[in-house]
């Protein structure tokens, strides 16, 4: 077994070297000048050249590659030019980089297997409880209507880890987009004018900055929803949850076309309704959208 692992690692080394070389060459072959981009459209040639020297882009390509490999050997992936943060730190803090099923398995391992805080991932309700009388189909609501507190708590505890898994998956891009958009708006001229006028910091941030930063965030919400349509299938399988994603997969495997068509139509209606809601929110957030329409 040890020899097999060693051989596999030796085989992987040339592949990784190839990835490093190809990635480096492809990124340098992309059109555009990073120095000119970050200097701004009004920058002079001297300013652009200073930035190029600072970034090391003035050196020959082979020297840039040697420097890059040396940084990799120290575990340094470099810094992002857009955020100014180390790339390793950025990768660690983007929760969306983790596969959603892997996040679910980690949560099960920690909170169910190690700590024993969560119930067994066996679906919507533990086997020791009976479903509440059917009214809405939602166990939480139906148990409240029936006045059954034990079933309510049992169904709620079964819901925590799946909801947390999908929440971590969707929260990362929304949080990053909100942060980037807010930083851009807070650096704008009208925010500086509002601060110079003596307005309270809360008024400046909430009334002026946050509203103007919401448009890209609302767009991201629509994209995240489309990603969740695929991610929920994996979450349902990990937690043995009889959801609509598993329903569609089982219908596809069995070549049962009617349920599959119904699933696609339902998801299409939901997605169209969400896009309509986003358009309405655009108009409410930014009156200029209504004027252009």
N, C-alpha and C positions, 0 to 999 in steps of 0.2 A: 504493500500500500504506500509506504514511504517513497519507494522508487517511482511509483506511478505519479505521485504528487509532484516529485522533483521534475520528472519528464514533462508533465503538464505545465509547470511553471517555466521550464526552459523553452517550451514551445510558445508560451505566451509572451516572452520577452521580445522576440522579433516583431510580433504583432503590435505590441505597445510602442516599440520604436518607430514602426511604420506609421502608426496613428499620430505620433508626435511630429514626425517629419511632414506628413501630408497636411495635417492641420495647420502647421506653421506656414507652409508654402501657400496653401489656399487662402488663409487670412491675409497674407501679404499681397496676394494677387487680386484681391477684391478692389473694385474701382473706388476712387475717392481718396482724399488725403485726410487722415485723422487730425493732423496738425491744423490744417485749414478749417476743418469742421469746428474744432474746439476753440480756435482763435476768434471765430465769428465772421460774418460777412463783411464787416467794416474794418477788419484787421489789415495792417500793412504787411508787405512781404518780409520786413525785418522781424515783426512780431511772430509771424508764422514760422520763420526760420528758427527763432528762439525756442518756440514750443517743440519744433521738430528735434532740435538738439537736446532739449530736456527729456523728451520721450525716447531718445536714442535712435530715432528713425533716420538720422543723417549718416549712420555707420553702414558699412557694407552688409549685405544680407547674411553672409556667413558669420560675421561678428555678432549680429543680432541673434542668430540661432545659437551660437555658443553661449551667449549671455542667458538666453531663455532656458537652455538645458541646465546651465549652472544653477539658475533659480529653482528649476524643478528638482534638482538633486537635493536642495535644502528644504523641499516641501513648500516652496513659494510659487503659487500659481499666478502671481502678478496682481496688479490693482485694476479695478474697473475704471475706465476713463469717465464714464457717465456719473457714477456714484462716488468715486474716490475711495471706495472700500476695497479691502482685499478680496480677491475672487473666492478664496477658500471660505471666508466668512459669509459671503453672499450665498454660496451653495449650501452651507449649513443652515442658514435662516430661510431658505425657500422651501416651505413644507410641501409644495406641490411636486418637488423633485422626488419625493418618496412615492413609490407605487401605492395606490390606495389600499390594495389587499394586504400589502406588507404592513402598513400602519394598523390595519385592523387586527392582524395576527399579533403584532407587538402589544396592542392594548389588551387583547385576550390573555396573552402570556403574563403580562404584568398584573392586571387587575383581577383576573380570574384564577390563573394558575399559581402565581406567587403570593399575592395579597389576599385572595379569596373575598374581595369586596364585591365583585360583579357575579351575577348568576351565570350558569352554563349557557353558552351561545347556542340555544336550541330553538330559536324562532321567536315568535311574538309573545309567548307566555310559557312559563315553566310548566312541566308535566304534572305538577302537583296541584295546579289550579285549573278550573274550568272557565271557558270564555264567558263573559257577561252576556245577558240577553241582547240579541242583535237589534240595534236601533239605527245607528249611523255607520257601523262597521269599524269605527275607531275604538279600540279597547279602552283607551283613557276616558273618552267621553261617555261610552256606554257604561263603564264601571261607575262613573260619577252619577249617572242617571239612575242606576240600580242601587246606589248607596253602598257599594261594596268597596270598602277602603283597601282590603287586602289585595284584591285583584288589581286595583288601581296602582298600588305600590309595585306589585309584581310586574305589571305591564310596563310601568315607567322604568324600572331597573333594566328590563330587557331592551329598552329603547335607547339607553344612555350611550353605550359603546358604539352601536351603529351610527347614531346621530353625531357622536364625537368624531368618528372616522371620516364621515363625509364633511363635517364642519372643518376639520383640519385641512382636508383636501381643497376646499373651496375658499377658506379664509386667506390662504397665502397669497394668491394673485390679487384678491380684493385689497388686502392690507398694503401690499407693495404698490399697487396702482394709486390707492388713496394717499399714501405717503409721498410718492413722486409728484402727484398732481398738486398736493398741498404745498410742497416745497417750491414748485414752479410758480404758483399763484402768490405765495407769500413774498416772493422776490420781485413781483411786478410793481409797476409804477403806481397804480391806483391804491394798492395796499400801503405803500410808503406815504402816499398823500393822506390817506385816512389816519395813519398813525401820527403824521405831522399835524393834523388838524386837532389832535387831542382826544380822539375817540378812545373809549375804553378798550383794552386788549380783547376782552370777550366779544365785544361788538365787531371789532375788526376781523377776528378769526372766524366767528360763526356767521355773521351777517354778510360780510364781504368776501372773505377768502373761501370758506367752506362751500358756499353755494356755487361759486365759479369753478371750484375744483370737482364738483359732483358729476359733470357730464362724462368724462372718461371713466369714472367709477361705475356709473349706470351702464355704460357700454360693456364694461368688464362683467357686470352681473349677468347680462345676457349670454356672454361667452361661457361663463362658469356654469350656467344652467345647462347648456348643451353638453359640456364635459361631464356633468353629473349624470346625464342620461346613460352614458356608457359606464361610468364608475359605479353606479348603484347596483349593477348586475354582479360585480365582483364582491361588493359589500354584502349583498344578500346571500351569496354563496358561502362567504366566510362565516356569517352569523346564522346560517340556516333560516333566513328570513323569507317567507313566502310572498315576495313582492312582485311588482309588475315586470321588472327586468327578468327575473327567473321564469315568470310566466311566459314571456316572449321567447326566451332561449329554449325552454321545453317545447313550445309550439314549433319552433324552427327545427329542432332535432326530429320531432315526430312528423314533420311536413304537414302540420295542421295549419292551413293557410288562413282560415277565418280569424282565429285569435291573433295571428301575426299581423294580418291586415288591420284588425281593430287596434292593436298596440301602436302600429305605425301612424294610423290616423289620429289616435288620441294624443300621441306625442307631438304630431304636427300641429294639431289644434292648440295644444298648450304652448308650443314654441311661437306660433303666430300670435296668440294672445299675449305672450310675454313681450314680443317685439312691439305690439301695439301699445302695451303699457309703458314700454321704454320711450316710445315716441311721445306719449302723453306727458311722461315725466320730463322729457326734454323741454316741452313747451312750458311746463310749470316752473322749471328751474331757470331757463333762459328765455325771456320774452322775445329775443331776436329770432328764435326758431319759429315762433308763431307768425312773426312779421314776414319772414322769408316764405313760409308756407302760404 
